[in-house]
């Protein structure tokens, strides 16, 4: 990997590892819908001009049905599920559970025909990964309840389906334009939802305002731009490795900044999920390797 690739990899590991911390801080004072509205508005304000300058957006609009589907399964549903879940679960736990995305992605690849079958090594990986997810959830289950964990599970499923849509239905379409349009759709949607729920009656604290701004600028707009550059630099397959680093960043920040509990079960579970994900997503042949979906996790 080149020096530029190493720098981009490090930046992406951080940018998609810190959202869990900021989400946890923000939903302490504002609703998930309002958080998503402001976050997507900030991201769209940056990515829409970038898309207009670099892409013929009209050509992307020809694929509007799949772009809309991607927007719903990658942003609309996962972001509200994750933000709602983090009203009750720690950012560390949420981040570690998101490590299961490659496992679900492997199952989706088989179900959609991207990969014809899961071999023995892949099956072992899935079982090890599921055991890891159970360990992570079990380490903090009594303090979270079932519903928040279900919401995180829906987030994982959405983050796994989104890349499958990109790789099978939107291949060759500008990723910047796709994200600009996806964010714009969610600005309108969550603007309407937030308005119906009622806007915040008072200005949130500085910590919340700062968290939302960081989420919009760095963890959304700039993160997608950097990720596109990372894929150009090291390829889509090697870029998936950030999926194994982000949850660790989320867990460490949760413990250091928010003084969250980090149990032995969560450590063991994360190791099992990472090992299982590596086994489940590894392909033996070059043809299969090129078909592996790229996880896109705008947490």
N, C-alpha and C positions, 0 to 999 in steps of 0.2 A: 504494500500500500504506500502511495506517495505521501510526502509530508502534508500536502493539501488535503488528501483523503483522510489522514489521521486527524487533522484539525477539524474538518467537517464532521467526522464521526464523533469527536469529542463534544462539539457544539450541539449536535443533534441528541446525543445521549443526555445532555443537560436540559435542553429545551423541551424534550418530551418526558423528562423525569420530574421536573418541578411543577407541572400543572396541578398535580394532586394536592400539593401543599397550598397553592394559591386558591384552589377551589374550596378546600376545607376552611380557609380563613374567610373567604367571601360569603359562603352560604351561612355563616354564623350571624349575618346581619341582613342579607338580601335574599330574595327568592331565587331558586334555580332558573326560572324563566327570565327574570330580569338580568341575571348574570350572563346567561347565554345571549340575550339581546345585545347587551353592551359589548360583550366579547366579540360577537360576530360582526357588529357594526364597525368596531375598530379594525378587525381583520379585513373586512370588505373594503374599508376606506383605503387600505394599502394595496390589496391585491387586485381590485378592479382596475385602477389606473395602470398597474403593471401588466395586467392581461390585455388591456386596450392598446398599450404601447408595443407589445411583443407578439400578439396573436390576432388573427382574424376571428373575432368572437362569433361572427355569423356562422362560420363553419362549425363551431362547437355547438351552437344552438340547434343544428340539425340533429344532434343526438340528445335533445332536451329530455326525452323520456328517461334515458339511462342516467343522465346527469341528475335529474330530479330524484330518481331512485337512489342513486349514490348519496345525495345530500341527506335523504331521510335516514338511510341505514347507517351512515358514517357520522352524521352530526346531529340531526334532529332527535333521534331516539337515544343514542348513546350518551350525549352530553346531558340531557335532562335526567336520564337514569343515574349517571355517575354523580352529578351534582346533588341529586336528591339523596342518593345513598350516603354521600359524604356528610350529610347532616347528622348521620347516626354512626358511621364507621370512621375509623382513623384513616388518614391519607396513606399511611404505611400499608395497612391492610388492603385498601383499594388498589394501590399501585402493584402490590405483589400478586393479587388475583388477576390483574390485567395481563400478567405474564403468561396466562393460559391462551392468549390469542393465537399463537402459532399452532397449538393443538387443535383448536376449532378450525383454523384455516386449513389444516391437513385433511380433516374430515370433509370440509366443503370442497376441497380440490378433488377428492375421490368422488363425492356425490355429483359434481358437475362435469366430471370427465376430464378435468385438467390432468389428473393422475389416475391411471387405470386401476391401481390397487395399492394397498398399504402392505408392504412386506413384513416379514417377521420382526425386523429391527424397528420398523415404524410402529407396529402394534405394541411392542414392548415400550417404546417411547410414549405412546398414548396412555398406557396403563400406569407408567411411572409418573407421567405428568398429572394424571387424574389423582393419583395418590398424593402428589404434592399439593394440589389444589385443596384436597380434603384436609391435609395437615395445616395449611395456611388458615383456612376457614375455621378449623377446629381450635386453633390457637387463640381465637378471639370470639368464638361463636356466642358465648353466653352474654357478651356485652353488646352484640350487634342485632341479634334476631334474624329471622329468615328473610323478611322482605328486603332489607338492604342488600343482602347477598344475592337475592334474585335479580335485583336491579343491576348489580355489578355483572352478573352473568349475562344479562341482556346487553350490557355494554360490550362485553367480550365478543358476543355473537355478532353484534353490529360491526365492530372493528375488524372482524374476520370476513364478513360478507363484503364489505366495501372494497377491499383490494381485489376480490374475485370479480367484481363488476368492472373495476378498472382494467384488469388484465384480459378479460374475455369480451367485454362489450365496448370499452373506451380505449382500447390499445391505439397508440399513435395520436391521441387527442391531447392537446396541451393540458398538462396537470395544473398549471397556474390558472388557466381559464376555467377549468372544472371547479377548482376550489373557490375562485372568485364568484362564480355563479352559485355554487352551493352555499357559500356564506351569505350572499345577497338574499337568497330564498329564505334562509333562516332568520335574517334580520327582520324581514317582513313578518314572518310567522310568529316569532317570539316577541316582536313589537306589539302585535295584536294581542297575544296572550298576556303579556305584561300589562298592557293597557286595560284589559278586561279584569285582571286581578287587582289592579291599582298600583300606581307608581309609589316608590318609597316616599314616606312623608318627610323624611329628614335626610340630609347628606350623610352617607355612611362614614365610618371612621377612616382615618388616613390609611390604615393597614388594608382595609377592604378596597378602597379606591386604588391604591397601589397594586394590589393583587389583580384586580380586574384589568387595569392598564397593562400589566405585565403579561397576563393571559392573552389579551388581544394583540399586542404588538409582537412580543417575542415568541410565545407558545403557539400562536396561530399563524399570523401572516409571515413573519420571518422564518418560522420553523419550516413551513412548506417551501419557501424559496430555497433555504439551505438544503432541505431534503432532496429537492430536484437536482441541485448541484452535486450532492453526494452520490446520487444514482448515476449521474453522468461520469463521475470520477471513478467509482469503484464497481459500478454495475448494480442491478436490482437485487441479485442473490446475496452478495456480500453485505449490502446495505441492511438486510434483515437482521443482522447481528445486533443492531441497536435495541431490538425487542428484548434482548436478554440483559441489557444494561439499564434501561429506563426504570424498571421496578426497583432495582437496588438503589438508584438515586432517590426515588420517591421515599423509600423506607428510611434511608439515612437522614434525609431532610426532615421527615416527620418526627423522628426521634430527637434530632438535635434542636430543631426550631420549635416544635409544638410539644416536646416532652412526651411523645406518644410511647405506648408500651410496645416492645419488640421482643416477642417470646422465642424460646428455642424452637418451638413447633413451627413458627413462621420462618425461621432461618432454614430449618430442614426442608420445609415445604418449598421454599423458593429454590433451593438447590435441586430438589426433585423435579420441579416444573421446568427449570432451565435445562436440566439433563434430558428430560422427556421431550421437550420442544426441539432440542438439537437432533435427537434420534428420529423423532416423528417427521421432521421437515427435511432431513438429509436425503438426497437422491443419489442412486448409484450411477446412473447414466447421464451423459451430458444433455440428452434431450429432455429428460425429466427435470434436470436442474434448471433449465431455462424456463420451465413452466411453473416454477414455484411462485406463488403470489407474494407480493410485497406488502407487509403490514403497514397500514397508514393509521397512526394513532394520535389524532389531535385531541388529547385528553382534556 
